[in-house]
Amino acid sequence: MKTDLENLDLTTTHCVFFIYYTFASYNNGKTQTKELKKIMSYMKNWHTKSSHINSIMRETVLWASNIIKSPEEAISTMFSMADYLNTLENFDISKKEQLLLDIRSISRLDGVFSEKEKKWHDLLAHHLNTNLRVSSCSTKDLENGLKKIERRKIGFVR
């Protein structure tokens, strides 16, 4: 594991995990065990080696716990990561749709898919340039929400 957390070489898999983890953690204030188990099962779709997945998850949580100082920063970083993923040539529409499907499933684990979660989903979909909407928010509401999101440097080393 790298020790220079600000310069951690975050991969696509790190970003996907961070988005899942942030969505699960900040939608209701805490990540539940069943959400973590579901996230771990979804991570197998993004990386084939379990030992690497566990390492990526540890690195990402450690990075986030040292870099992210508030829920607002976590949410902004999540959307910045979605912006980054959208720039990757190999992050095609099927991967974008899989990420959003997984987000919906993680959200429903507690039996509630709240309007806040639906709005976050729709904002993520917008950042990924997909036209998948589940919230009752108007396009104008989503556009106003987008304006409030601060773009953050996410620590990629290139």
KAZINOR-V369886 format. One record per pair of residues at least 6 apart in sequence whose ideal C-beta (glycine too) atoms are under 6 Angstrom apart, sorted by the first residue. I is the first residue (numbers start at 1). J is the second residue. Records with the same first field share a line. If there is no record, write none. Layout:
# KAZINOR-V369886
I=J + J
This chain:
# KAZINOR-V369886
1=59
2=8
5=63 + 66
6=155
7=157
8=63 + 155
9=157
10=155 + 156
13=46 + 47 + 56
14=56 + 60
15=81 + 85
16=46
17=57 + 60
18=60 + 81
19=78 + 81
20=39
22=74 + 78
23=103
24=31 + 35 + 106
25=31
26=71 + 74
27=117
34=109
35=106 + 109
38=106 + 109
42=102
43=53
47=53
68=74
76=149 + 150 + 152
77=152 + 154
79=127 + 149
80=151 + 152 + 154
81=154
82=124 + 127 + 128
83=127
85=91
86=128 + 129
96=128 + 130
100=125 + 132
103=121
107=113 + 117
118=134 + 135
119=135 + 137
121=134
122=133 + 135 + 142
123=145
125=132
